[in-house]
Amino acid sequence: MSKETDRWIPLESNPEWAYAAGLNKSQAHFEDVYGLDDELLAMVTPGAKAVFLCFPCTETIDNKAKEEDAMIRETGQQPVDPTVLWMKQTIPNACGTMALIHALSNSDVTFIPESPLAKFIDECKGKTPLERSALLATTQLFASIHSSAATTGQTDVSKANMETNLHFTAFVRAPAASARETAEDVEWRLIELDGRREGPIDRGKCNDLLKDAAEYVRRFYVQHTNSVQLNMMALCPGPD
């Protein structure tokens, strides 16, 4: 577990972190998602590559997550494609960075050669989730980029607000695990990647990543909180 001195400043949904870490901004960009209705989802550039959700850590949501983790440990879940990269969050307040890494490493985006992200993702291959977390914790450049992005956000960041009850998770699409065993048409699955959980979680079939993620957010997160602190962002193709 990361030491208290390794606690990071809470990060807003700031895409500058991704660009500073190596995402090629001529190939992908971030857009706010203003609501879950079809009319508002239609405002987002088609072909979303990943979806980010910032949500409040309410007691109900936390308990539901713990119940689901226990059920998955006991009975399993729909197998997740083994190439999906996931890591356990061990650094306090790093959930924004974790969500970005989870989304970017599992999307068909282009990284600047030899950039921190390109090197990190390459080094993560063949490592366990905890080994990847240890690598993140010891990569000082990531902590520096995170701190810079956090302190240039819209919120004044100080020692007084190092504690936060907000958390980030990411949604991507991945081929069904069985797709590697058959030549039939690939079935795509909606995968949630949250570093606080026990691993990547299958959320069902995925025909349209943005719409399917929005529907899951509506059914689970919106249903279990009255907070206005739910915020969504999408990673979209093409330049900003």
Secondary structure as GFF3:
##gff-version 3
##sequence-region A 1 240
A	DSSP	three_ten_helix	4	6	.	.	.	ID=ss1
A	DSSP	alpha_helix	16	21	.	.	.	ID=ss2
A	DSSP	beta_strand	28	33	.	.	.	ID=ss3
A	DSSP	alpha_helix	38	41	.	.	.	ID=ss4
A	DSSP	beta_strand	50	56	.	.	.	ID=ss5
A	DSSP	alpha_helix	59	75	.	.	.	ID=ss6
A	DSSP	alpha_helix	95	105	.	.	.	ID=ss7
A	DSSP	alpha_helix	116	124	.	.	.	ID=ss8
A	DSSP	alpha_helix	129	138	.	.	.	ID=ss9
A	DSSP	alpha_helix	140	151	.	.	.	ID=ss10
A	DSSP	three_ten_helix	159	161	.	.	.	ID=ss11
A	DSSP	beta_strand	166	175	.	.	.	ID=ss12
A	DSSP	three_ten_helix	177	181	.	.	.	ID=ss13
A	DSSP	beta_strand	188	193	.	.	.	ID=ss14
A	DSSP	beta_strand	201	205	.	.	.	ID=ss15
A	DSSP	alpha_helix	209	216	.	.	.	ID=ss16
A	DSSP	pi_helix	217	222	.	.	.	ID=ss17
A	DSSP	beta_strand	231	237	.	.	.	ID=ss18
###
